[in-house]
């Protein structure tokens, strides 16, 4: 289990407009991301931002992006390893504990 931490915050200032849009996309798509994931998301947002800008990022950057996203649980196969805590305990709904 991951240590408690803060949710992923605002995009890093050095990202351009497309990088910041990519950051917000990752934040929506991967709600389990935490502030401790910031360094990885900065890199992913930079590459995805370049793609959004229509740039040819090359095969090596795409492979790196795929690997990083896999490690973050962003692919269907890897997502099965992600455990998101529920806001409330389901047992409490049915049982008085």
Secondary structure, 3 states (H helix, E strand, C coil): CCCCCCECCCCCCCCCHHHHHHHHHHHHHCCCCEHHHHHHHHHHHHHHHHHHCCCCCCHHHHHHHHHHHHHCCCCHHHHCCCCCCCCCCHHHHHCCC
